[in-house]
Amino acid sequence: MAIEESEKVLFSGLYLKKNKSDTKIVYQDDERNRLKIELDSLEAQIEQVSTGKAKMSTELRAKNDSLMAKIKVLRGELAKGKLTTAELSKAQEDVKQLRYFVTKYTADIEELKKQNTTLTVERDTLKTNLATVSQKATTLEKQNQDLDSKVKVASALKMGAASVVAYKIKSSGKEVDVTRASPAKKIKINFTVASNTLADKSLHDIYVRVIDPTGNLITDPKDAGTFSSDGQDLQYTYKTSIDFKDDGTTYTIDWVNPALPFQKGSYTVLLYSDGSAMGKTSFTLK
């Protein structure tokens, strides 16, 4: 009877040991499968957040490649047959660390996406602001150009009173005013300049154009030249300058006709300065 009881105890111990061993193997298989599923989840997470890998920084691309390499190593370890307790424990710890790194990596990627979104908004806002500033600058430049043009027009000299007298020159050199064409040799253009506080008080070039009774411009072949007025290039008859002081001075321009004799009829005299017409007057010779 004692021997039978002892055998029962022995068999019972073997049975228990067998059950514990089976339980351990089942646990290891379940844990290995769970770790594989965990690796699949981590790998999918990495692939999802690294879709725009080409746009990632060098540091993030290196971290991405490192995590994928670690997953590959762990897959290889889990693919072994039966894992020892130490190997399983190490695999569990590695996956735990990998989960931490993937979580941090995912957070870094999301932060980068937020920064990129912010930068994109800032860039678009900056573009809009630049376009607005550019438009304002263009408008301001045009306004300045218009203002400059108005100031230029306003500061140009304008003729006040004017008269033209023809003269003959005696052998003694004395000048005598005439009204007939045949004895006339020269004219004197007498004029004042209208008061202008915007005009420069300095020397101003004066261009004279004399139009004969037939409508032709009289020019001197020895002193031919052009000037610009209101955007046009014009030939002048004579060029001189005056010292403008805005004090009501009467100026006189002497001009000897290079195309003598004078013709009978009405002549038109036009004066120009500062890129625009000053005014005109006329005289008639019989």
Backbone torsions as a table, in degrees:
resi	resn	phi	psi	omega
1	MET	NA	-39.3	-179.4
2	ALA	-65.9	-39.5	179.7
3	ILE	-63.9	-40.7	-179.5
4	GLU	-63.0	-41.2	-179.6
5	GLU	-65.0	-40.7	-179.9
6	SER	-62.4	-40.9	179.1
7	GLU	-64.1	-37.0	179.4
8	LYS	-62.8	-42.2	-179.6
9	VAL	-64.3	-42.7	179.7
10	LEU	-62.9	-48.0	179.5
11	PHE	-63.1	-36.4	179.3
12	SER	-64.8	-41.0	179.0
13	GLY	-63.7	-43.1	178.2
14	LEU	-62.4	-38.3	179.9
15	TYR	-64.7	-43.0	-179.9
16	LEU	-65.2	-41.5	179.3
17	LYS	-62.8	-39.1	179.6
18	LYS	-64.5	-40.9	178.5
19	ASN	-64.3	-42.1	178.6
20	LYS	-63.5	-38.4	179.6
21	SER	-66.4	-44.1	178.3
22	ASP	-62.0	-42.1	-179.7
23	THR	-61.9	-40.5	-179.8
24	LYS	-63.7	-42.9	-180.0
25	ILE	-65.7	-42.5	178.4
26	VAL	-62.5	-41.1	179.4
27	TYR	-62.6	-44.3	-179.5
28	GLN	-63.6	-40.9	178.5
29	ASP	-64.6	-43.0	179.5
30	ASP	-63.9	-42.8	-179.2
31	GLU	-65.9	-39.0	178.8
32	ARG	-64.8	-41.5	177.5
33	ASN	-64.6	-39.8	179.2
34	ARG	-64.0	-39.6	179.2
35	LEU	-67.1	-36.7	176.8
36	LYS	-62.5	-44.8	178.5
37	ILE	-61.9	-39.6	178.2
38	GLU	-61.3	-43.5	178.8
39	LEU	-64.2	-40.3	177.0
40	ASP	-59.6	-43.1	-179.5
41	SER	-64.7	-43.1	-179.7
42	LEU	-65.3	-41.1	-179.3
43	GLU	-64.8	-42.2	178.4
44	ALA	-63.3	-38.3	179.7
45	GLN	-64.8	-43.2	179.4
46	ILE	-63.4	-44.3	-179.5
47	GLU	-63.6	-35.7	-178.6
48	GLN	-67.8	-44.6	-176.7
49	VAL	-79.7	-16.9	-177.8
50	SER	-104.1	24.7	179.1
51	THR	-56.9	-40.5	179.3
52	GLY	-92.3	43.8	-175.5
53	LYS	-56.2	-36.0	-177.6
54	ALA	-62.3	-27.1	-178.2
55	LYS	-93.3	-0.8	-177.4
56	MET	-78.0	158.6	177.2
57	SER	-71.7	164.6	179.4
58	THR	-59.2	-40.2	-179.5
59	GLU	-62.4	-45.6	-179.6
60	LEU	-69.2	-36.3	177.4
61	ARG	-63.8	-39.6	178.8
62	ALA	-64.8	-40.7	179.5
63	LYS	-66.2	-40.0	177.8
64	ASN	-59.6	-49.2	-178.7
65	ASP	-65.0	-36.4	-179.7
66	SER	-65.7	-43.6	179.7
67	LEU	-64.3	-42.2	179.1
68	MET	-64.6	-34.8	178.6
69	ALA	-67.7	-39.8	178.6
70	LYS	-64.1	-39.8	177.7
71	ILE	-62.3	-40.6	179.3
72	LYS	-62.0	-41.9	179.1
73	VAL	-64.0	-45.9	-179.8
74	LEU	-63.6	-36.9	176.8
75	ARG	-61.4	-40.6	179.5
76	GLY	-63.6	-40.0	179.2
77	GLU	-67.4	-40.1	-179.4
78	LEU	-72.5	-19.5	-179.1
79	ALA	-77.8	-9.3	178.3
80	LYS	-64.8	171.9	179.1
81	GLY	-65.1	-114.2	178.6
82	LYS	-87.1	133.2	177.5
83	LEU	-89.7	141.2	173.6
84	THR	-74.1	166.0	179.3
85	THR	-58.3	-41.1	-179.3
86	ALA	-65.8	-42.0	-179.8
87	GLU	-65.7	-42.2	179.3
88	LEU	-64.6	-42.4	179.2
89	SER	-62.2	-41.9	179.3
90	LYS	-65.1	-41.2	179.5
91	ALA	-63.2	-40.6	178.7
92	GLN	-63.0	-42.2	179.8
93	GLU	-66.9	-40.2	179.2
94	ASP	-63.4	-43.0	179.9
95	VAL	-66.5	-37.0	177.8
96	LYS	-61.9	-45.8	178.0
97	GLN	-65.3	-39.4	179.6
98	LEU	-62.5	-39.7	178.1
99	ARG	-60.6	-40.7	178.5
100	TYR	-62.8	-46.8	-178.5
101	PHE	-65.7	-39.3	179.4
102	VAL	-65.9	-41.2	178.1
103	THR	-60.8	-44.9	179.0
104	LYS	-66.0	-40.8	179.6
105	TYR	-62.0	-43.4	178.8
106	THR	-61.7	-41.6	178.3
107	ALA	-63.3	-39.5	178.4
108	ASP	-63.0	-42.2	-179.8
109	ILE	-64.6	-44.2	179.7
110	GLU	-63.1	-39.1	178.0
111	GLU	-64.5	-39.6	178.2
112	LEU	-63.4	-40.8	178.5
113	LYS	-62.8	-41.9	178.5
114	LYS	-62.2	-43.5	179.1
115	GLN	-62.4	-42.2	179.0
116	ASN	-63.2	-40.5	178.0
117	THR	-63.1	-43.6	178.4
118	THR	-62.4	-43.4	179.5
119	LEU	-64.2	-38.1	178.9
120	THR	-64.0	-44.0	178.4
121	VAL	-63.0	-44.0	179.8
122	GLU	-63.5	-40.2	178.9
123	ARG	-63.2	-46.0	-179.6
124	ASP	-64.4	-39.8	177.8
125	THR	-63.3	-41.9	179.6
126	LEU	-63.5	-42.0	178.0
127	LYS	-60.0	-43.9	179.8
128	THR	-63.5	-43.7	179.3
129	ASN	-63.7	-41.0	179.5
130	LEU	-63.8	-41.3	179.1
131	ALA	-63.5	-40.4	178.9
132	THR	-65.6	-44.6	179.2
133	VAL	-63.4	-41.8	180.0
134	SER	-62.3	-41.7	178.9
135	GLN	-64.6	-42.0	178.9
136	LYS	-64.2	-40.1	179.8
137	ALA	-63.7	-41.3	178.6
138	THR	-63.4	-44.7	178.4
139	THR	-62.6	-43.7	180.0
140	LEU	-64.6	-39.8	178.6
141	GLU	-62.7	-42.0	178.8
142	LYS	-65.0	-41.5	178.6
143	GLN	-62.7	-39.7	178.2
144	ASN	-65.3	-40.3	178.1
145	GLN	-64.0	-42.6	177.8
146	ASP	-62.7	-41.6	-179.9
147	LEU	-65.7	-42.5	178.1
148	ASP	-60.1	-41.7	179.5
149	SER	-63.2	-42.2	-179.8
150	LYS	-65.7	-42.0	178.7
151	VAL	-64.6	-40.8	179.8
152	LYS	-62.2	-43.3	178.6
153	VAL	-65.1	-43.7	-177.0
154	ALA	-67.9	-29.2	-177.1
155	SER	-90.5	-3.7	179.6
156	ALA	-70.5	146.1	179.2
157	LEU	-72.5	139.6	177.2
158	LYS	-125.7	141.9	-178.2
159	MET	-69.9	140.7	173.4
160	GLY	-98.2	-117.1	175.7
161	ALA	-76.6	148.5	-179.7
162	ALA	-151.5	149.0	175.0
163	SER	-153.0	154.3	179.2
164	VAL	-128.1	131.7	179.4
165	VAL	-126.0	134.4	177.4
166	ALA	-92.3	148.2	-178.3
167	TYR	-133.7	149.5	166.6
168	LYS	-106.7	156.7	-177.9
169	ILE	-117.1	118.3	179.2
170	LYS	-75.2	168.0	179.9
171	SER	-61.0	-27.2	178.8
172	SER	-76.5	-9.7	-177.8
173	GLY	95.1	-5.8	179.8
174	LYS	-71.8	141.0	-179.7
175	GLU	-100.2	132.5	179.2
176	VAL	-127.4	129.9	-178.8
177	ASP	-72.6	142.5	-178.1
178	VAL	-135.8	162.6	176.3
179	THR	-117.5	-6.4	-179.7
180	ARG	-96.4	151.8	-175.3
181	ALA	-74.1	-41.4	-171.3
182	SER	-59.5	-44.9	-178.2
183	PRO	-84.1	-13.0	-175.0
184	ALA	-65.7	133.8	178.5
185	LYS	-117.6	-29.9	-175.3
186	LYS	-149.3	169.7	174.3
187	ILE	-130.9	154.4	172.4
188	LYS	-116.5	123.6	179.1
189	ILE	-100.1	111.9	179.9
190	ASN	-104.7	129.0	-177.1
191	PHE	-155.5	156.7	171.7
192	THR	-113.0	164.2	177.9
193	VAL	-112.9	132.1	179.6
194	ALA	-60.3	143.6	179.9
195	SER	-59.1	135.2	-177.8
196	ASN	-151.1	104.7	-178.3
197	THR	-71.9	-18.0	-179.4
198	LEU	-85.7	-19.3	-177.6
199	ALA	-72.7	145.4	177.4
200	ASP	-67.7	131.9	175.3
201	LYS	-86.0	87.5	-174.9
202	SER	-164.8	-171.0	176.7
203	LEU	-73.2	135.7	177.7
204	HIS	-126.7	131.2	175.5
205	ASP	-70.0	137.5	177.6
206	ILE	-120.0	127.4	178.4
207	TYR	-109.6	130.5	-177.4
208	VAL	-111.4	133.1	173.8
209	ARG	-122.4	122.9	178.9
210	VAL	-111.4	121.2	-179.0
211	ILE	-105.5	124.9	-177.8
212	ASP	-77.3	173.8	-177.1
213	PRO	-60.2	-20.7	178.9
214	THR	-89.8	0.2	178.1
215	GLY	92.1	7.6	-178.9
216	ASN	-96.0	145.0	177.0
217	LEU	-77.7	130.0	177.3
218	ILE	-86.4	124.4	179.8
219	THR	-128.7	157.9	176.8
220	ASP	-104.4	116.7	-179.1
221	PRO	-56.1	-26.6	-179.2
222	LYS	-82.6	-15.0	-177.3
223	ASP	-137.3	50.0	-179.4
224	ALA	-81.8	141.6	178.8
225	GLY	-169.3	171.7	179.7
226	THR	-129.0	164.6	175.0
227	PHE	-147.1	167.6	-178.5
228	SER	-107.6	133.6	177.7
229	SER	-144.0	120.8	179.9
230	ASP	52.3	40.9	175.7
231	GLY	82.2	4.9	179.5
232	GLN	-116.4	145.2	173.8
233	ASP	-93.2	123.1	-176.7
234	LEU	-124.9	150.1	172.5
235	GLN	-82.5	146.4	176.4
236	TYR	-113.7	157.2	175.4
237	THR	-84.9	-39.6	-175.9
238	TYR	-154.5	147.7	179.6
239	LYS	-128.6	136.3	176.4
240	THR	-150.4	-165.5	177.8
241	SER	-148.4	157.4	177.3
242	ILE	-131.1	153.3	176.9
243	ASP	-97.3	98.6	-175.8
244	PHE	-81.8	127.1	179.0
245	LYS	-124.1	2.6	-179.1
246	ASP	54.9	44.5	-178.6
247	ASP	-123.1	15.9	177.0
248	GLY	78.9	14.5	-179.8
249	THR	-59.5	142.8	172.3
250	THR	-95.4	125.3	-178.7
251	TYR	-102.4	150.7	177.8
252	THR	-129.9	128.8	176.1
253	ILE	-112.3	119.5	175.9
254	ASP	-90.8	130.9	178.6
255	TRP	-136.9	122.3	176.9
256	VAL	-94.1	127.2	-177.2
257	ASN	-70.6	118.1	179.4
258	PRO	-78.8	-11.7	-176.4
259	ALA	-110.6	48.5	179.3
260	LEU	-62.8	154.4	-2.9
261	PRO	-81.1	163.9	172.8
262	PHE	-65.8	148.7	174.9
263	GLN	-92.9	156.9	173.7
264	LYS	-73.2	143.6	177.4
265	GLY	132.0	-171.1	-175.7
266	SER	-97.6	131.8	178.4
267	TYR	-109.9	145.3	176.5
268	THR	-111.7	132.7	178.7
269	VAL	-117.0	124.7	-179.6
270	LEU	-119.8	135.7	177.8
271	LEU	-113.8	142.2	-179.5
272	TYR	-133.1	147.9	174.8
273	SER	-162.6	151.5	176.1
274	ASP	56.3	34.8	175.1
275	GLY	77.6	13.5	178.1
276	SER	-151.6	168.7	-178.5
277	ALA	-75.3	135.6	175.7
278	MET	-84.9	-37.7	-177.5
279	GLY	155.7	-180.0	-179.7
280	LYS	-144.1	159.9	176.7
281	THR	-147.6	-178.2	-178.3
282	SER	-151.6	165.5	173.9
283	PHE	-150.0	158.6	-176.2
284	THR	-128.0	136.5	175.6
285	LEU	-115.3	135.4	-178.9
286	LYS	-87.2	NA	NA
